[in-house]
Amino acid sequence: MKDILPGPGNFGVELLKISGQQAKACDPKNIKNRTLPVTRPGRLTLEGKSINLLVNHFLVRFNPRLTIFHYSVDIKQVISHGKRPVKKYRNKADLRLIKDKLFLDDPARFPPNRTAYDGEKNLYSVVLLPTGQFRVELSDNEDLLTRTYVVSIKLINDLKLSKLEDYLSGKVAHVPRDILQGMDVVMKENPSRYRIAVDRHFYPSSFKAEDDLKHGIAAYRGFQSSLRPTSQGLALCLDCSVLAFRKPLAVIEFLKEHIPEFDGAHLDFNLRRKVTNALKGLAVRVTHRVTKQLFTIAGLTAKSTSDLWFDFVDPKGRDPIVKVSLVQYFREKYGKNIAYQGIPCLILGRNNRTNHVPMEFCILTEGQRYRKELLDEVAQEKFEEKCLAWPPERRKTISEMMQAHDGPSGDATQNFGLRIDKDMSSVEGRVIGPPVLKLGAPDGSLDIVRVENEKCQWNLAENSVVEGKQIDRWALIEFSSSVSLKLKAKDFIKNLRNRSRSLGICMEEPLVCHFTSMREFSSVSRLEELLRSVIQEARRKSWNTLQIMICVMAEKHHGYKYLKWVSETRIGVVTQCCLSIHANRGDNQFLGNLCLKINAKLGGSNVELTQGLPHFEEDDHVMFIGADVNHPVSKKSTTPSIAAVVSTVNWPAVNKYAARVCPQDHRTEKILEFGSMCRDLINNYFQLNKVKPNKIVVFRDGVSEGQFDMVLNEEVSDLKNAICDDSYQPTITLIVAQKRHQTRLFLENAGDGSPTGNVPPGTVVDTKIVHPFEFDFYLCSHYGRIGTSKAVHYIVLWDENSFMSDQLQKLIYNLCFTFARSTRPVSLVPPVYYADLVAYRGRIFQEVAKEFQSRSVPSSMRSSSSTSNFTTFDRSFYNLHPDLQNIMFFI
């Protein structure tokens, strides 16, 4: 059966025509037809004042009668039987070099400006190209030797742009992803030729003088772009980015900048170590001979250049082997006199061969990234300023990049019949008003608070929390490292109790005050023994278990993860950490934030909404679920991804959450145990409220457009199969929250927003730049204090609760005011925010598991995947203590 656009509810049943007809709430059977995302509903009202915005979407006009031809490209070297090793072309730059040579040799049949290449296996052309196998000869200009390659070109598909026009007009439901991918390659062809490609970003080969970070490092301003189908047509979304690179200097000059004490005369032991660390692994090109080759620095020679000798072998075999000094060889062979003879040469490696080359004949290649963590304090601050550009500056930079000769608009783009508007899209947004909040009053009653419109911030100076917990069983543990960082315990306890009292939280004197050192963080077993001894000491003074342990640390320490794992999985007592430098200051704001975290962790309520959430009735029982997957940085398959699911446990306040965390297969985005984790949370809701939720709203984080089908047709199906039966069929809405997108909203008139130039909190856009017919919108819910605010893109994939657009927008915005540890609305809907925090906590647990694994498994067995999987994938290692499963330990 042909898929057509779905109505608001048709999961697992025969696909309906676009009528808005409601489907059965829960029928996980019969899912042969792939369910498509719901279409955009109407609005009840146009709530909020209008605001004129500019968006970094640039309209792309194309010829729907045009066909783009998609070819596969395979490049292999013809292996010779000589002694010279095979040259492996694997990276994009190398493959593009070979492709370009083929096109330059025969431009009549392979017109360069009428094709676009992704640097790997995909080639797109606006004209038919010859297919088959073609020989390409490429020279290094080194000893006049050439290599021969066979380039195989095969036609894969004809991409008719009329299909894209049909999709944009709503005539077909399935996105023509192959066409969009091909056009995206076309849009990137021009910057690929002139700029440095890093991941999906493009950076210039030079930097501006004001972007010099000193020490041989500079900030380069680049951009990232993507094509998006929108209500106004196909649009190019382009945003700027900043990355730190090493300057493409001569190695000697780079070292003089990077290491101030380097003068090129001599290297002592410490200086040699610094030079090695600065250069090892970097790519260079050489200047003493003509070659296109790039070399990797493997290290430094043990001896100085003046002391280097080697056996010279006559290539013709006529003369005997003789000892030659490197200085003499360079003078006679290349006519080069070596100036820096007192320092080592570079050991350059390539094709399993090593060469000793004086530093002065080597130049760093462009585009070599420098980790921002390695920048000094001054450079790091300057770099952050450039990354967090204010809206006017960001808007100007984006416009300049659109106009640049090496930007997206080039000959190749125009030859494919694409025309890009150089002006940002203008769009009318709306600013939703903030909700009325409920806080505690000084007399113990509840106070109605209306937040001011500019920052939407509320002040706890004259108010308290809604429900402050009684804290009469707590312990203070001080981890000091020196006298200067030692905690002033009496003052801290007094200040903390006074601040908590002012917030309506009654905090007694601690049962235990234990003073120790940071050395306890060096071992999991030592830390567990310490925490258990503190709990035992407290039990001798009170029959009940401790409610919380406040841990004051002298400094940040990697043993923090031990503390969290022990307390949250082994012992079952929540901890609250802080640094002694902040605790000793006794700052009112710091102490207030600390109290908000403590109260939330113990089950208190900090702030609530006065009115009920839009669309729902008071006698409903609605559960909000947040889900996220945290992927490891490591590419090793032995490192698991971490799935986290959180859910509300109270209605109608919806500000208390329970959490579940689980390891799963490496870099798997689908939450494999989504259904069972949600079932567990629903059963927990029933135990607390004596009723199951009749409506469920799921917020899913971390998925791209290409994964929507998986979420909609697999995760939702898993959820329904796990929780639905004949007696329980809740209505379900699933919304994706995307943070990693490039769309930026700018004020058309600076006076319409905040003093920072950002759009005001509550700004929502649901026209022109959104999907042509699916249910999505952009919402900026927070006050932008630093840089340019970034709205969250919310996409509704499934909706059995029949939301209208403005109802859902208002609901999400109101929820952003309920984040437990903030006194202003947050940028991301709290269920997703909390799921992120829980997933990160799971990653901490995994790091502890990894250390357990490395200590318990003999070194001879560590390469075995089965042994390395044992601990990190063992679910019991991640199981929360029963006493913590249903409280917000992760705040």
FENNORJO-V493961 format. One record per backbone hydrogen bond with DSSP energy under -0.5 kcal/mol. NH is the residue of the N-H (numbers start at 1). CO is the residue of the C=O. Records with the same first field share a line. If there is no record, write none. Layout:
NH=CO  CO
This chain:
6=37
9=21
13=10
19=17
38=797
39=6
40=773
47=45
49=431
51=429
53=427
54=746
55=425
56=744
57=55
58=236
59=57
60=234
61=59  419
64=62
66=63
68=159
69=125
70=68  157
71=69  123
72=154
73=121
74=152
76=74  150
78=148
79=77
88=86
89=87
90=88
95=91
96=92
97=93
98=94
99=95
100=96
101=97
102=98
103=99
104=100
105=101
106=102
107=104
109=106
110=106
112=110
114=111
115=112
116=124
118=122
123=71
124=116
125=69
126=114
132=153
134=151
136=149
138=136  147
140=145
143=141
145=142
147=138
149=136
150=76
151=134  149
152=74  150
153=132  151
154=72
156=70
157=70
159=68  157
160=158
161=66  159
163=160
164=160
165=161
166=162
167=163
168=164
169=165
170=167
171=166
172=166
177=175
179=176
180=176
181=177
182=178
183=179
184=180
185=181
186=182
187=183
188=184
189=185  186
190=186
192=188
193=189  190
194=190
195=191
196=203
197=195
198=196  201
201=198
202=223
203=196
204=221
211=208
212=209
213=217
214=217
217=214
218=245
219=211
220=218  243
222=220  241
223=202
224=239
225=200
226=237
228=235
230=228  233
231=768  770
232=768
233=230
235=228
236=58
237=226  235
238=56  236
239=224
241=222
243=220
245=218
246=368
247=216
249=247
251=362
254=250
255=251
256=252
257=253
258=254
259=255
260=258
262=259
268=266
272=268
273=269
274=270
275=271
276=272
277=273
278=274
279=275
280=276
281=297
282=279
284=295
285=363
287=361
291=289
292=140
295=284
296=349
297=282
298=296  347
299=347
301=345
305=343
306=341
307=304
308=305
309=307
310=324
312=310  322
313=311
314=312  319
317=314
322=312
324=310
326=308
329=325
330=326
331=327
332=328
333=329
334=330
335=331
336=330
338=336
339=337
341=339
343=340
345=303
346=357
347=299
348=346  355
349=296  347
350=353
353=350
355=348
357=346  355
361=358
362=359
363=285
364=249
365=283
369=367
370=244
374=371
375=372
380=376
381=377
382=378
383=379
384=380
385=381
386=382
387=383
388=384
389=387
394=390
395=391
396=392
397=393
398=394
399=395
400=396
401=397
402=398
403=399
404=400
407=404
410=408
414=410
415=411
416=412  413
417=414
418=413
419=61
421=59  419
425=55  57
427=53
429=51  427
430=764
431=49
432=430  762
437=449
438=608
439=437  447
440=464
441=445
444=441
447=439
449=437  447
451=435  449
452=457
456=452
458=823
464=440
465=503
466=605
467=605
471=469  506
472=470
475=548
476=512
477=475  550
478=514
479=477  552
480=478  516
486=483
489=487
492=488
493=489
494=490
495=491
496=492
497=493
498=494
499=495
500=496
501=497
502=498
503=499
504=501
505=500
506=504
507=505
508=471  506
511=474
512=474
514=476
516=478  514
518=480
520=517
521=518
522=519
523=520
527=523
528=524
529=525
530=526
531=527
532=528
533=529
534=530
535=531
536=532
537=533
538=534
539=535
540=536
541=538
542=538
547=473
548=473
549=574
550=475
551=549  576
552=477  550
553=551  578
554=479
560=557
561=558
563=559
564=560
565=561
566=562
567=563
568=564
569=565
570=565  566
571=566
572=567
573=567
574=547
576=549
578=551
580=553
582=579
583=579
584=580
585=581
586=582
587=582
591=587
592=588
593=589
594=590
595=591
596=592
597=593
598=594
599=595
600=596
601=597
602=598
603=600
604=599
605=467
608=438
610=436
611=436
616=613
620=617
623=695
625=697
626=646
627=699
628=644
630=642
631=629
639=636
640=638
641=664
642=630
643=641  662
644=628
645=660
646=626
647=658
648=624
649=656
650=656
654=650
658=647
659=885
660=645
662=643
664=641
668=665
669=667
672=670
674=671
677=673
678=674
679=675
680=676
681=677
682=678
683=679
684=680
685=681
686=682
687=683
688=684
689=685
690=686
694=621
695=621
696=731
697=623
698=696  733
699=625
700=698  735
701=627
702=737
707=704
708=705
711=707
712=708
713=709
714=710
715=710
716=711
718=714
719=715
720=716
721=717
722=718
723=719
724=720
725=728
728=725
731=694
733=696
734=798
735=698
736=795
737=700
738=736  793
739=737
741=739
746=54
747=757
748=52
749=52
750=748
752=749
753=750
754=758
757=754
761=454
762=780
763=760  780
764=430
765=778
769=767
775=38  796
776=774
777=794
778=765
779=792
780=763
781=779
784=782
785=783
789=787
791=789
792=779
793=738
794=777  792
795=736  793
796=775
797=734  795
798=734
799=8
800=732
805=42
808=804
809=805
810=806
811=807
812=808
813=809
814=810
815=811
816=812
817=814
818=815
822=819
825=456
826=816
832=829
833=829
834=830
835=831
836=832
837=833
838=834
839=835
840=836
841=837
842=838
843=839
844=840
845=841
846=842
847=843
848=844
849=845
850=846
851=847
852=848
853=849
854=850
855=851
856=852
857=853
861=858
862=858  859
864=861
868=864
869=865
870=866
871=867
872=868
873=869
874=871
875=873
877=874
878=875
879=875
881=568
884=881
885=881
887=884
888=600
889=887
891=888
